[in-house]
């Protein structure tokens, strides 16, 4: 059986060596050791030294050569937008204050659906809509291991990881 024993951040592994993809929902992307099946049916063992968050675009390095690319599966999410950047920043603060997994972009925030939180956001002036998209939230400074501790933007950040999929937990 194929075995992957390390995770290489998106855009830091050679795409030409991609042998398959594996599409996982966010709750299935915090792993250490598990048997997985790639999208083409190839079975492989993920066997990491410590539990890691697998992010969209990461490469699982196979022993013997090649990589399996991690894909974030579409999930039901809520897209949060605001008329002014200052309001979006305030909304992000309120979400962070509640320790909710959130994927933060310059013009929107993606969260899991929670009617209590959605009502709070609407009350604060947010424009919200339900969407289906991959979910790749910020890792956060607590409770998750970042696979790239030298990253200039700190723990768990994905800035600079070259995410090309912009319609994109704990």
Beta strands, then each sheet from edge to edge (+ up, - down):
strand 1: 2-8
strand 2: 18-24
strand 3: 30-37
strand 4: 43-53
strand 5: 59-62
strand 6: 67-72
strand 7: 74-81
strand 8: 103-104
strand 9: 109-112
strand 10: 127-134
sheet 1: 2+ 6+ 5- 1+ 4+ 3-
sheet 2: 8+ 9- 7+ 10-
end
